[in-house]
Amino acid sequence: MEVILFLIIISILISGSFLIVFFYMLKRGQFRDFKTPAVRILLEDDNETKTNNKGNQNG
């Protein structure tokens, strides 16, 4: 019985710490950028495009 009580207390402390960190990051603005992740896949990386073009011209 003591082990179960100990595990419950530890799990509450861990989940509470994660909740505190989440609200801290939310307050700092970590999760405010909604548009960039959705559009990032559509944008091409300039370095990758130049590398691919050089390889295609040689072949």
C-alpha distance matrix in Angstrom:
0.0 3.8 5.4 5.3 6.4 8.7 10.1 10.9 12.6 14.5 15.6 16.9 18.7 20.3 21.3 22.7 24.7 26.1 27.2 28.9 30.7 31.8 33.3 34.9 36.6 37.6 39.2 41.1 42.6 40.9 40.9 44.3 46.5 46.4 49.8 49.9 47.3 48.9 52.4 51.6 52.0 55.5 56.7 58.3 57.7 61.1 60.5 59.3 62.3 64.8 63.3 63.5 67.1 68.3 66.9 68.6 72.0 72.2 71.6
3.8 0.0 3.8 5.5 5.2 6.1 8.7 10.0 10.7 12.3 14.3 15.5 16.7 18.4 20.1 21.1 22.7 24.6 25.8 27.1 28.9 30.4 31.8 33.1 34.9 36.2 37.6 39.3 41.1 39.5 39.8 43.2 45.4 45.7 49.1 49.1 46.5 48.5 51.8 50.9 51.4 55.0 55.9 57.5 56.7 60.0 59.2 58.3 61.4 63.7 62.3 62.7 66.3 67.3 66.1 67.9 71.2 71.4 70.9
5.4 3.8 0.0 3.8 5.4 5.0 6.1 8.6 9.9 10.5 12.2 14.2 15.4 16.4 18.2 19.8 21.1 22.6 24.2 25.7 27.1 28.5 30.3 31.6 33.1 34.5 36.2 37.7 39.2 37.4 37.7 41.2 43.2 43.4 46.7 46.5 43.8 45.8 49.1 48.0 48.4 52.0 53.0 54.4 53.6 56.9 56.0 55.0 58.1 60.4 58.9 59.3 62.9 63.9 62.6 64.5 67.7 67.8 67.3
5.3 5.5 3.8 0.0 3.8 5.4 5.1 6.1 8.6 9.9 10.5 12.3 14.3 15.3 16.3 18.1 20.0 21.1 22.3 24.2 25.8 26.8 28.5 30.2 31.6 32.7 34.5 36.3 37.6 35.8 35.8 39.3 41.3 41.3 44.6 44.7 42.0 43.7 47.1 46.3 46.7 50.2 51.4 52.9 52.4 55.8 55.2 54.0 57.0 59.5 58.1 58.4 61.9 63.1 61.9 63.5 66.9 67.2 66.6
6.4 5.2 5.4 3.8 0.0 3.8 5.5 5.1 6.3 8.7 9.9 10.7 12.4 14.4 15.4 16.5 18.5 20.2 21.1 22.6 24.6 25.8 27.1 28.6 30.5 31.5 33.0 34.9 36.5 35.0 35.2 38.5 40.8 41.0 44.5 44.7 42.2 44.1 47.5 46.7 47.4 50.9 51.9 53.6 53.0 56.4 55.9 54.9 57.9 60.4 59.1 59.5 63.0 64.2 63.2 64.9 68.2 68.5 68.1
8.7 6.1 5.0 5.4 3.8 0.0 3.8 5.5 5.2 6.2 8.6 10.0 10.7 12.4 14.3 15.4 16.7 18.6 20.0 21.2 22.8 24.5 26.0 27.1 28.9 30.3 31.8 33.3 35.1 33.5 34.0 37.5 39.6 40.1 43.5 43.4 41.0 43.1 46.3 45.3 46.1 49.6 50.4 52.0 51.1 54.4 53.7 52.9 56.0 58.3 57.0 57.5 61.0 62.1 61.1 63.0 66.1 66.4 66.1
10.1 8.7 6.1 5.1 5.5 3.8 0.0 3.8 5.5 5.1 6.0 8.5 9.9 10.5 12.1 14.0 15.3 16.5 18.2 19.9 21.2 22.4 24.3 25.7 27.1 28.4 30.2 31.7 33.1 31.3 31.5 35.1 37.1 37.3 40.7 40.5 37.9 39.9 43.2 42.2 42.8 46.4 47.3 48.8 48.1 51.4 50.8 49.8 52.9 55.2 53.9 54.3 57.8 59.0 57.9 59.7 62.9 63.2 62.9
10.9 10.0 8.6 6.1 5.1 5.5 3.8 0.0 3.8 5.5 5.2 6.2 8.6 10.0 10.5 12.1 14.2 15.4 16.3 18.2 20.1 21.0 22.5 24.2 25.8 26.7 28.5 30.4 31.7 30.1 30.2 33.6 35.8 35.9 39.4 39.6 37.1 39.0 42.4 41.6 42.4 45.8 46.9 48.7 48.1 51.5 51.2 50.2 53.1 55.7 54.6 54.9 58.3 59.7 58.7 60.3 63.6 64.1 63.7
12.6 10.7 9.9 8.6 6.3 5.2 5.5 3.8 0.0 3.8 5.5 5.2 6.2 8.7 10.0 10.5 12.4 14.4 15.3 16.5 18.5 20.0 21.2 22.5 24.5 25.6 27.0 28.8 30.6 29.2 29.7 33.0 35.4 35.9 39.5 39.6 37.4 39.5 42.7 41.9 43.0 46.4 47.2 49.0 48.2 51.5 51.1 50.5 53.4 55.8 54.8 55.4 58.7 60.0 59.2 61.0 64.1 64.7 64.5
14.5 12.3 10.5 9.9 8.7 6.2 5.1 5.5 3.8 0.0 3.8 5.5 5.1 6.2 8.6 9.8 10.6 12.5 14.2 15.3 16.7 18.4 20.1 21.1 22.8 24.3 25.9 27.2 29.0 27.3 27.9 31.4 33.6 34.3 37.7 37.5 35.2 37.5 40.6 39.5 40.6 44.0 44.7 46.3 45.4 48.6 48.0 47.4 50.5 52.7 51.6 52.3 55.7 56.8 56.0 57.9 61.0 61.4 61.3
15.6 14.3 12.2 10.5 9.9 8.6 6.0 5.2 5.5 3.8 0.0 3.8 5.4 5.1 6.0 8.4 9.8 10.6 12.2 14.2 15.4 16.4 18.4 19.9 21.2 22.4 24.3 25.9 27.2 25.4 25.6 29.1 31.2 31.5 34.9 34.9 32.5 34.5 37.8 36.9 37.8 41.2 42.1 43.8 43.2 46.6 46.1 45.3 48.3 50.7 49.7 50.1 53.5 54.8 54.0 55.7 58.9 59.4 59.2
16.9 15.5 14.2 12.3 10.7 10.0 8.5 6.2 5.2 5.5 3.8 0.0 3.8 5.5 5.2 5.9 8.5 9.9 10.4 12.1 14.2 15.2 16.4 18.2 19.9 20.8 22.4 24.3 25.8 24.5 24.7 28.0 30.4 30.9 34.5 34.7 32.6 34.6 37.9 37.3 38.4 41.7 42.6 44.5 44.0 47.3 47.2 46.5 49.4 51.8 51.1 51.6 54.8 56.3 55.6 57.2 60.4 61.1 61.0
18.7 16.7 15.4 14.3 12.4 10.7 9.9 8.6 6.2 5.1 5.4 3.8 0.0 3.8 5.6 5.1 6.2 8.7 9.8 10.5 12.4 14.2 15.5 16.4 18.4 19.9 21.1 22.7 24.6 23.3 24.1 27.4 29.9 30.7 34.3 34.2 32.3 34.7 37.8 36.9 38.3 41.6 42.1 43.9 43.1 46.3 46.0 45.6 48.5 50.8 50.0 50.8 54.0 55.3 54.8 56.6 59.6 60.3 60.4
20.3 18.4 16.4 15.3 14.4 12.4 10.5 10.0 8.7 6.2 5.1 5.5 3.8 0.0 3.8 5.4 5.2 6.3 8.7 9.9 10.7 12.4 14.5 15.4 16.7 18.4 20.1 21.3 22.9 21.1 21.8 25.4 27.5 28.3 31.7 31.4 29.3 31.7 34.8 33.7 35.0 38.4 38.9 40.6 39.7 42.9 42.5 42.0 45.0 47.3 46.4 47.2 50.4 51.7 51.1 52.9 55.9 56.6 56.6
21.3 20.1 18.2 16.3 15.4 14.3 12.1 10.5 10.0 8.6 6.0 5.2 5.6 3.8 0.0 3.8 5.4 5.1 6.2 8.7 9.9 10.5 12.4 14.2 15.4 16.3 18.4 20.1 21.2 19.6 19.8 23.2 25.4 25.9 29.5 29.6 27.4 29.6 32.8 32.1 33.4 36.6 37.4 39.4 38.8 42.2 42.1 41.5 44.3 46.8 46.1 46.6 49.8 51.3 50.8 52.3 55.4 56.3 56.2
22.7 21.1 19.8 18.1 16.5 15.4 14.0 12.1 10.5 9.8 8.4 5.9 5.1 5.4 3.8 0.0 3.8 5.4 5.0 6.2 8.7 9.8 10.7 12.3 14.3 15.2 16.5 18.5 20.2 19.1 19.6 22.8 25.4 26.3 29.9 30.2 28.5 30.7 33.8 33.2 34.9 38.0 38.5 40.6 40.1 43.3 43.3 43.0 45.7 48.1 47.7 48.4 51.4 52.9 52.6 54.2 57.2 58.1 58.3
24.7 22.7 21.1 20.0 18.5 16.7 15.3 14.2 12.4 10.6 9.8 8.5 6.2 5.2 5.4 3.8 0.0 3.8 5.4 5.1 6.2 8.6 10.0 10.5 12.4 14.1 15.4 16.6 18.6 17.3 18.4 21.7 24.2 25.4 29.0 28.8 27.2 29.8 32.6 31.7 33.5 36.6 36.9 38.8 37.9 41.0 40.8 40.7 43.6 45.8 45.2 46.2 49.2 50.5 50.3 52.1 55.0 55.8 56.1
26.1 24.6 22.6 21.1 20.2 18.6 16.5 15.4 14.4 12.5 10.6 9.9 8.7 6.3 5.1 5.4 3.8 0.0 3.8 5.5 5.1 6.1 8.7 9.8 10.6 12.1 14.2 15.4 16.7 14.9 15.5 19.0 21.3 22.2 25.7 25.5 23.7 26.2 29.2 28.3 29.9 33.1 33.5 35.5 34.8 38.0 37.9 37.6 40.4 42.7 42.3 43.0 46.1 47.5 47.2 48.9 51.8 52.8 53.0
27.2 25.8 24.2 22.3 21.1 20.0 18.2 16.3 15.3 14.2 12.2 10.4 9.8 8.7 6.2 5.0 5.4 3.8 0.0 3.8 5.4 5.0 6.3 8.5 9.9 10.4 12.3 14.3 15.5 14.5 14.7 17.8 20.5 21.3 25.0 25.3 23.8 26.0 29.1 28.7 30.5 33.4 34.0 36.3 35.9 39.1 39.4 39.1 41.7 44.1 43.9 44.6 47.5 49.2 49.0 50.5 53.4 54.6 54.8
28.9 27.1 25.7 24.2 22.6 21.2 19.9 18.2 16.5 15.3 14.2 12.1 10.5 9.9 8.7 6.2 5.1 5.5 3.8 0.0 3.8 5.4 5.3 6.1 8.7 9.8 10.6 12.4 14.5 14.0 15.0 17.8 20.8 22.2 25.8 26.0 24.9 27.4 30.2 29.7 31.8 34.7 34.8 37.1 36.4 39.3 39.6 39.7 42.3 44.6 44.5 45.4 48.2 49.8 49.9 51.5 54.2 55.3 55.8
30.7 28.9 27.1 25.8 24.6 22.8 21.2 20.1 18.5 16.7 15.4 14.2 12.4 10.7 9.9 8.7 6.2 5.1 5.4 3.8 0.0 3.8 5.5 5.0 6.2 8.5 9.8 10.6 12.5 11.3 12.8 15.9 18.5 20.2 23.6 23.3 22.2 25.0 27.6 26.7 28.9 31.8 31.8 33.8 32.9 35.9 36.0 36.2 38.9 41.0 40.9 41.9 44.7 46.1 46.3 48.0 50.6 51.7 52.3
31.8 30.4 28.5 26.8 25.8 24.5 22.4 21.0 20.0 18.4 16.4 15.2 14.2 12.4 10.5 9.8 8.6 6.1 5.0 5.4 3.8 0.0 3.8 5.4 5.2 6.1 8.6 10.0 10.8 9.5 10.0 13.2 15.8 17.1 20.6 20.8 19.5 22.0 24.8 24.3 26.4 29.3 29.5 31.9 31.4 34.5 34.9 34.9 37.3 39.8 39.8 40.5 43.3 45.0 45.1 46.6 49.3 50.6 51.0
33.3 31.8 30.3 28.5 27.1 26.0 24.3 22.5 21.2 20.1 18.4 16.4 15.5 14.5 12.4 10.7 10.0 8.7 6.3 5.3 5.5 3.8 0.0 3.8 5.4 4.9 6.1 8.6 9.9 10.0 10.6 12.9 16.2 17.6 21.3 21.8 21.2 23.5 26.2 26.0 28.4 31.0 31.1 33.7 33.3 36.3 37.0 37.2 39.5 41.8 42.1 42.9 45.5 47.3 47.6 49.0 51.6 53.1 53.6
34.9 33.1 31.6 30.2 28.6 27.1 25.7 24.2 22.5 21.1 19.9 18.2 16.4 15.4 14.2 12.3 10.5 9.8 8.5 6.1 5.0 5.4 3.8 0.0 3.8 5.4 5.2 6.4 8.9 9.1 11.0 13.2 16.3 18.4 21.8 21.9 21.5 24.3 26.6 26.1 28.7 31.2 30.9 33.3 32.5 35.2 35.7 36.3 38.7 40.8 41.1 42.2 44.7 46.3 46.8 48.4 50.8 52.2 53.0
36.6 34.9 33.1 31.6 30.5 28.9 27.1 25.8 24.5 22.8 21.2 19.9 18.4 16.7 15.4 14.3 12.4 10.6 9.9 8.7 6.2 5.2 5.4 3.8 0.0 3.8 5.4 5.0 6.4 5.5 7.7 10.3 12.9 15.2 18.5 18.3 17.9 20.8 22.9 22.3 25.0 27.5 27.2 29.5 28.8 31.5 32.1 32.6 34.9 37.1 37.4 38.5 41.0 42.6 43.1 44.6 47.1 48.5 49.3
37.6 36.2 34.5 32.7 31.5 30.3 28.4 26.7 25.6 24.3 22.4 20.8 19.9 18.4 16.3 15.2 14.1 12.1 10.4 9.8 8.5 6.1 4.9 5.4 3.8 0.0 3.8 5.5 5.3 5.7 6.2 8.2 11.5 13.3 16.8 17.4 17.2 19.6 22.0 21.9 24.6 26.9 26.9 29.6 29.3 32.2 33.1 33.5 35.5 37.9 38.5 39.3 41.7 43.6 44.1 45.4 47.8 49.5 50.2
39.2 37.6 36.2 34.5 33.0 31.8 30.2 28.5 27.0 25.9 24.3 22.4 21.1 20.1 18.4 16.5 15.4 14.2 12.3 10.6 9.8 8.6 6.1 5.2 5.4 3.8 0.0 3.8 5.4 7.7 9.0 9.8 13.3 15.6 18.9 19.5 19.9 22.3 24.3 24.3 27.3 29.3 29.0 31.7 31.3 33.9 34.9 35.6 37.6 39.7 40.5 41.6 43.7 45.6 46.4 47.7 50.0 51.7 52.5
41.1 39.3 37.7 36.3 34.9 33.3 31.7 30.4 28.8 27.2 25.9 24.3 22.7 21.3 20.1 18.5 16.6 15.4 14.3 12.4 10.6 10.0 8.6 6.4 5.0 5.5 3.8 0.0 3.8 5.8 8.6 9.2 12.1 15.1 17.9 17.9 18.5 21.4 23.0 22.6 25.7 27.7 27.0 29.4 28.7 31.0 31.9 32.9 35.0 36.9 37.7 39.0 41.1 42.7 43.7 45.1 47.3 48.9 50.0
42.6 41.1 39.2 37.6 36.5 35.1 33.1 31.7 30.6 29.0 27.2 25.8 24.6 22.9 21.2 20.2 18.6 16.7 15.5 14.5 12.5 10.8 9.9 8.9 6.4 5.3 5.4 3.8 0.0 3.8 5.5 5.4 8.4 11.3 14.2 14.4 15.2 17.8 19.4 19.3 22.5 24.3 23.8 26.5 26.1 28.6 29.8 30.6 32.4 34.5 35.5 36.5 38.6 40.5 41.4 42.6 44.8 46.6 47.6
40.9 39.5 37.4 35.8 35.0 33.5 31.3 30.1 29.2 27.3 25.4 24.5 23.3 21.1 19.6 19.1 17.3 14.9 14.5 14.0 11.3 9.5 10.0 9.1 5.5 5.7 7.7 5.8 3.8 0.0 3.8 5.9 7.7 10.5 13.4 12.9 13.0 16.0 17.8 17.2 20.2 22.4 21.9 24.4 23.9 26.6 27.5 28.0 30.1 32.3 33.0 34.0 36.2 38.1 38.7 40.1 42.4 44.1 44.9
40.9 39.8 37.7 35.8 35.2 34.0 31.5 30.2 29.7 27.9 25.6 24.7 24.1 21.8 19.8 19.6 18.4 15.5 14.7 15.0 12.8 10.0 10.6 11.0 7.7 6.2 9.0 8.6 5.5 3.8 0.0 3.8 5.8 7.5 10.9 11.3 11.0 13.4 15.7 15.8 18.5 20.7 20.8 23.6 23.6 26.6 27.9 28.0 29.8 32.4 33.1 33.7 35.9 38.1 38.6 39.6 42.1 44.0 44.5
44.3 43.2 41.2 39.3 38.5 37.5 35.1 33.6 33.0 31.4 29.1 28.0 27.4 25.4 23.2 22.8 21.7 19.0 17.8 17.8 15.9 13.2 12.9 13.2 10.3 8.2 9.8 9.2 5.4 5.9 3.8 0.0 3.8 6.0 9.1 10.1 11.1 13.0 14.8 15.4 18.5 20.0 20.0 23.1 23.4 26.1 27.8 28.2 29.6 32.1 33.3 33.8 35.8 38.0 38.9 39.7 42.0 44.1 44.8
46.5 45.4 43.2 41.3 40.8 39.6 37.1 35.8 35.4 33.6 31.2 30.4 29.9 27.5 25.4 25.4 24.2 21.3 20.5 20.8 18.5 15.8 16.2 16.3 12.9 11.5 13.3 12.1 8.4 7.7 5.8 3.8 0.0 3.8 5.9 6.3 7.8 9.8 11.2 11.7 15.0 16.3 16.2 19.3 19.8 22.5 24.4 24.7 25.9 28.5 29.8 30.2 32.1 34.4 35.3 36.1 38.3 40.5 41.2
46.4 45.7 43.4 41.3 41.0 40.1 37.3 35.9 35.9 34.3 31.5 30.9 30.7 28.3 25.9 26.3 25.4 22.2 21.3 22.2 20.2 17.1 17.6 18.4 15.2 13.3 15.6 15.1 11.3 10.5 7.5 6.0 3.8 0.0 3.8 6.0 6.6 7.4 9.5 11.0 13.6 14.9 15.6 19.0 20.1 23.1 25.2 25.0 26.0 28.9 30.2 30.2 32.0 34.7 35.3 35.7 38.1 40.4 40.8
49.8 49.1 46.7 44.6 44.5 43.5 40.7 39.4 39.5 37.7 34.9 34.5 34.3 31.7 29.5 29.9 29.0 25.7 25.0 25.8 23.6 20.6 21.3 21.8 18.5 16.8 18.9 17.9 14.2 13.4 10.9 9.1 5.9 3.8 0.0 3.8 5.8 5.6 6.4 8.6 11.4 11.8 12.5 16.1 17.6 20.4 22.9 22.7 23.3 26.2 27.8 27.6 29.1 32.0 32.8 33.0 35.3 37.8 38.2
49.9 49.1 46.5 44.7 44.7 43.4 40.5 39.6 39.6 37.5 34.9 34.7 34.2 31.4 29.6 30.2 28.8 25.5 25.3 26.0 23.3 20.8 21.8 21.9 18.3 17.4 19.5 17.9 14.4 12.9 11.3 10.1 6.3 6.0 3.8 0.0 3.8 5.5 5.2 5.7 9.1 10.1 9.9 13.2 14.2 17.1 19.3 19.3 20.1 23.0 24.4 24.5 26.2 28.8 29.7 30.1 32.4 34.7 35.3
47.3 46.5 43.8 42.0 42.2 41.0 37.9 37.1 37.4 35.2 32.5 32.6 32.3 29.3 27.4 28.5 27.2 23.7 23.8 24.9 22.2 19.5 21.2 21.5 17.9 17.2 19.9 18.5 15.2 13.0 11.0 11.1 7.8 6.6 5.8 3.8 0.0 3.8 5.5 5.2 7.6 9.8 10.5 13.5 14.4 17.8 19.6 18.9 20.1 23.2 24.1 23.9 26.1 28.7 29.0 29.5 32.2 34.3 34.5
48.9 48.5 45.8 43.7 44.1 43.1 39.9 39.0 39.5 37.5 34.5 34.6 34.7 31.7 29.6 30.7 29.8 26.2 26.0 27.4 25.0 22.0 23.5 24.3 20.8 19.6 22.3 21.4 17.8 16.0 13.4 13.0 9.8 7.4 5.6 5.5 3.8 0.0 3.8 5.8 6.9 8.3 10.2 13.5 15.4 18.8 20.9 19.9 20.5 23.9 24.9 24.3 26.2 29.1 29.4 29.4 32.1 34.4 34.5
52.4 51.8 49.1 47.1 47.5 46.3 43.2 42.4 42.7 40.6 37.8 37.9 37.8 34.8 32.8 33.8 32.6 29.2 29.1 30.2 27.6 24.8 26.2 26.6 22.9 22.0 24.3 23.0 19.4 17.8 15.7 14.8 11.2 9.5 6.4 5.2 5.5 3.8 0.0 3.8 5.5 5.4 6.8 10.5 12.7 15.7 18.3 17.5 17.7 21.0 22.4 21.8 23.3 26.3 27.0 26.9 29.3 31.9 32.1
51.6 50.9 48.0 46.3 46.7 45.3 42.2 41.6 41.9 39.5 36.9 37.3 36.9 33.7 32.1 33.2 31.7 28.3 28.7 29.7 26.7 24.3 26.0 26.1 22.3 21.9 24.3 22.6 19.3 17.2 15.8 15.4 11.7 11.0 8.6 5.7 5.2 5.8 3.8 0.0 3.8 5.4 5.4 8.3 9.7 13.1 15.2 14.4 15.2 18.4 19.5 19.2 21.1 23.8 24.4 24.7 27.2 29.5 29.8
52.0 51.4 48.4 46.7 47.4 46.1 42.8 42.4 43.0 40.6 37.8 38.4 38.3 35.0 33.4 34.9 33.5 29.9 30.5 31.8 28.9 26.4 28.4 28.7 25.0 24.6 27.3 25.7 22.5 20.2 18.5 18.5 15.0 13.6 11.4 9.1 7.6 6.9 5.5 3.8 0.0 3.8 5.6 7.7 9.8 13.3 15.2 13.5 14.0 17.6 18.4 17.4 19.5 22.4 22.5 22.6 25.4 27.6 27.6
55.5 55.0 52.0 50.2 50.9 49.6 46.4 45.8 46.4 44.0 41.2 41.7 41.6 38.4 36.6 38.0 36.6 33.1 33.4 34.7 31.8 29.3 31.0 31.2 27.5 26.9 29.3 27.7 24.3 22.4 20.7 20.0 16.3 14.9 11.8 10.1 9.8 8.3 5.4 5.4 3.8 0.0 3.8 6.5 9.7 12.6 15.2 13.8 13.3 16.9 18.3 17.1 18.5 21.8 22.2 21.8 24.3 26.9 27.0
56.7 55.9 53.0 51.4 51.9 50.4 47.3 46.9 47.2 44.7 42.1 42.6 42.1 38.9 37.4 38.5 36.9 33.5 34.0 34.8 31.8 29.5 31.1 30.9 27.2 26.9 29.0 27.0 23.8 21.9 20.8 20.0 16.2 15.6 12.5 9.9 10.5 10.2 6.8 5.4 5.6 3.8 0.0 3.8 6.6 9.3 12.2 11.4 11.0 14.3 16.0 15.5 16.7 19.7 20.7 20.6 22.8 25.4 26.0
58.3 57.5 54.4 52.9 53.6 52.0 48.8 48.7 49.0 46.3 43.8 44.5 43.9 40.6 39.4 40.6 38.8 35.5 36.3 37.1 33.8 31.9 33.7 33.3 29.5 29.6 31.7 29.4 26.5 24.4 23.6 23.1 19.3 19.0 16.1 13.2 13.5 13.5 10.5 8.3 7.7 6.5 3.8 0.0 3.8 6.2 8.9 7.9 7.2 10.6 12.3 11.8 13.0 16.0 17.0 17.1 19.2 21.7 22.4
57.7 56.7 53.6 52.4 53.0 51.1 48.1 48.1 48.2 45.4 43.2 44.0 43.1 39.7 38.8 40.1 37.9 34.8 35.9 36.4 32.9 31.4 33.3 32.5 28.8 29.3 31.3 28.7 26.1 23.9 23.6 23.4 19.8 20.1 17.6 14.2 14.4 15.4 12.7 9.7 9.8 9.7 6.6 3.8 0.0 3.8 5.6 5.5 6.3 8.9 10.3 10.9 12.5 14.7 15.9 16.8 18.7 20.8 21.9
61.1 60.0 56.9 55.8 56.4 54.4 51.4 51.5 51.5 48.6 46.6 47.3 46.3 42.9 42.2 43.3 41.0 38.0 39.1 39.3 35.9 34.5 36.3 35.2 31.5 32.2 33.9 31.0 28.6 26.6 26.6 26.1 22.5 23.1 20.4 17.1 17.8 18.8 15.7 13.1 13.3 12.6 9.3 6.2 3.8 0.0 3.8 5.5 5.2 6.3 8.7 10.0 10.7 12.5 14.5 15.5 16.8 19.0 20.7
60.5 59.2 56.0 55.2 55.9 53.7 50.8 51.2 51.1 48.0 46.1 47.2 46.0 42.5 42.1 43.3 40.8 37.9 39.4 39.6 36.0 34.9 37.0 35.7 32.1 33.1 34.9 31.9 29.8 27.5 27.9 27.8 24.4 25.2 22.9 19.3 19.6 20.9 18.3 15.2 15.2 15.2 12.2 8.9 5.6 3.8 0.0 3.8 5.5 5.3 6.3 8.7 10.1 11.0 12.7 14.6 15.9 17.4 19.2
59.3 58.3 55.0 54.0 54.9 52.9 49.8 50.2 50.5 47.4 45.3 46.5 45.6 42.0 41.5 43.0 40.7 37.6 39.1 39.7 36.2 34.9 37.2 36.3 32.6 33.5 35.6 32.9 30.6 28.0 28.0 28.2 24.7 25.0 22.7 19.3 18.9 19.9 17.5 14.4 13.5 13.8 11.4 7.9 5.5 5.5 3.8 0.0 3.8 5.5 5.2 6.2 8.7 10.1 10.9 12.5 14.6 16.1 17.2
62.3 61.4 58.1 57.0 57.9 56.0 52.9 53.1 53.4 50.5 48.3 49.4 48.5 45.0 44.3 45.7 43.6 40.4 41.7 42.3 38.9 37.3 39.5 38.7 34.9 35.5 37.6 35.0 32.4 30.1 29.8 29.6 25.9 26.0 23.3 20.1 20.1 20.5 17.7 15.2 14.0 13.3 11.0 7.2 6.3 5.2 5.5 3.8 0.0 3.8 5.5 5.2 6.2 8.7 10.0 10.6 12.4 14.7 15.9
64.8 63.7 60.4 59.5 60.4 58.3 55.2 55.7 55.8 52.7 50.7 51.8 50.8 47.3 46.8 48.1 45.8 42.7 44.1 44.6 41.0 39.8 41.8 40.8 37.1 37.9 39.7 36.9 34.5 32.3 32.4 32.1 28.5 28.9 26.2 23.0 23.2 23.9 21.0 18.4 17.6 16.9 14.3 10.6 8.9 6.3 5.3 5.5 3.8 0.0 3.8 5.5 5.2 6.3 8.7 10.0 10.8 12.8 14.8
63.3 62.3 58.9 58.1 59.1 57.0 53.9 54.6 54.8 51.6 49.7 51.1 50.0 46.4 46.1 47.7 45.2 42.3 43.9 44.5 40.9 39.8 42.1 41.1 37.4 38.5 40.5 37.7 35.5 33.0 33.1 33.3 29.8 30.2 27.8 24.4 24.1 24.9 22.4 19.5 18.4 18.3 16.0 12.3 10.3 8.7 6.3 5.2 5.5 3.8 0.0 3.8 5.5 5.3 6.4 8.8 10.3 11.3 13.0
63.5 62.7 59.3 58.4 59.5 57.5 54.3 54.9 55.4 52.3 50.1 51.6 50.8 47.2 46.6 48.4 46.2 43.0 44.6 45.4 41.9 40.5 42.9 42.2 38.5 39.3 41.6 39.0 36.5 34.0 33.7 33.8 30.2 30.2 27.6 24.5 23.9 24.3 21.8 19.2 17.4 17.1 15.5 11.8 10.9 10.0 8.7 6.2 5.2 5.5 3.8 0.0 3.8 5.5 5.2 6.3 8.8 10.4 11.1
67.1 66.3 62.9 61.9 63.0 61.0 57.8 58.3 58.7 55.7 53.5 54.8 54.0 50.4 49.8 51.4 49.2 46.1 47.5 48.2 44.7 43.3 45.5 44.7 41.0 41.7 43.7 41.1 38.6 36.2 35.9 35.8 32.1 32.0 29.1 26.2 26.1 26.2 23.3 21.1 19.5 18.5 16.7 13.0 12.5 10.7 10.1 8.7 6.2 5.2 5.5 3.8 0.0 3.8 5.4 5.1 6.3 8.9 10.3
68.3 67.3 63.9 63.1 64.2 62.1 59.0 59.7 60.0 56.8 54.8 56.3 55.3 51.7 51.3 52.9 50.5 47.5 49.2 49.8 46.1 45.0 47.3 46.3 42.6 43.6 45.6 42.7 40.5 38.1 38.1 38.0 34.4 34.7 32.0 28.8 28.7 29.1 26.3 23.8 22.4 21.8 19.7 16.0 14.7 12.5 11.0 10.1 8.7 6.3 5.3 5.5 3.8 0.0 3.8 5.5 5.4 6.6 9.0
66.9 66.1 62.6 61.9 63.2 61.1 57.9 58.7 59.2 56.0 54.0 55.6 54.8 51.1 50.8 52.6 50.3 47.2 49.0 49.9 46.3 45.1 47.6 46.8 43.1 44.1 46.4 43.7 41.4 38.7 38.6 38.9 35.3 35.3 32.8 29.7 29.0 29.4 27.0 24.4 22.5 22.2 20.7 17.0 15.9 14.5 12.7 10.9 10.0 8.7 6.4 5.2 5.4 3.8 0.0 3.8 5.6 5.5 6.6
68.6 67.9 64.5 63.5 64.9 63.0 59.7 60.3 61.0 57.9 55.7 57.2 56.6 52.9 52.3 54.2 52.1 48.9 50.5 51.5 48.0 46.6 49.0 48.4 44.6 45.4 47.7 45.1 42.6 40.1 39.6 39.7 36.1 35.7 33.0 30.1 29.5 29.4 26.9 24.7 22.6 21.8 20.6 17.1 16.8 15.5 14.6 12.5 10.6 10.0 8.8 6.3 5.1 5.5 3.8 0.0 3.8 5.6 5.4
72.0 71.2 67.7 66.9 68.2 66.1 62.9 63.6 64.1 61.0 58.9 60.4 59.6 55.9 55.4 57.2 55.0 51.8 53.4 54.2 50.6 49.3 51.6 50.8 47.1 47.8 50.0 47.3 44.8 42.4 42.1 42.0 38.3 38.1 35.3 32.4 32.2 32.1 29.3 27.2 25.4 24.3 22.8 19.2 18.7 16.8 15.9 14.6 12.4 10.8 10.3 8.8 6.3 5.4 5.6 3.8 0.0 3.8 5.6
72.2 71.4 67.8 67.2 68.5 66.4 63.2 64.1 64.7 61.4 59.4 61.1 60.3 56.6 56.3 58.1 55.8 52.8 54.6 55.3 51.7 50.6 53.1 52.2 48.5 49.5 51.7 48.9 46.6 44.1 44.0 44.1 40.5 40.4 37.8 34.7 34.3 34.4 31.9 29.5 27.6 26.9 25.4 21.7 20.8 19.0 17.4 16.1 14.7 12.8 11.3 10.4 8.9 6.6 5.5 5.6 3.8 0.0 3.8
71.6 70.9 67.3 66.6 68.1 66.1 62.9 63.7 64.5 61.3 59.2 61.0 60.4 56.6 56.2 58.3 56.1 53.0 54.8 55.8 52.3 51.0 53.6 53.0 49.3 50.2 52.5 50.0 47.6 44.9 44.5 44.8 41.2 40.8 38.2 35.3 34.5 34.5 32.1 29.8 27.6 27.0 26.0 22.4 21.9 20.7 19.2 17.2 15.9 14.8 13.0 11.1 10.3 9.0 6.6 5.4 5.6 3.8 0.0
